[in-house]
Amino acid sequence: MAGDRRTRYLILGAAAIAALLVFRLHGPRAQHVRVVLGAKSAKVTALTLALHEHPDDDPLRRARFEYARGAAPRVASWDLEAPSGAYTVRVEAETTEGRRTVEREVTLAEGTASVDVVEALP
């Protein structure tokens, strides 16, 4: 009887450890996305960034950054929590000359992913 109880506890403990490992491997992680605006950053007044698993799905994460005219950085940074994997990043840039939307495929893997949107900006 004591052996049965011990076996149950061992099985339950092993299942809990396995569940933690699965969550650790597939759960959200700190990610960093750099959006390269380059010299055209002076025209950018706002950026809206959205992370999608599939381009037609609702975004998993979204962020908006607003800048005074001429104050946007050449490289904007977005820190977020998301599982590692392949995603689509949708960048909507509001500029002094209008709005531009760009989609780029990225792979997030606990590091830095860069999205270059210089060519899409006016």
KATA-V587072 format. One record per helix or strand of 3 or more residues. SS is the DSSP state (2 for helix, 1 for strand). FROM is the first residue (numbers start at 1). TO is the last residue. Records with the same first field share a line. If there is no record, write none. Layout:
SS = FROM-TO, FROM-TO
//
This chain:
2 = 2-26, 38-43, 118-120
1 = 29-36, 44-52, 61-66, 75-82, 85-95, 98-108, 112-116
//
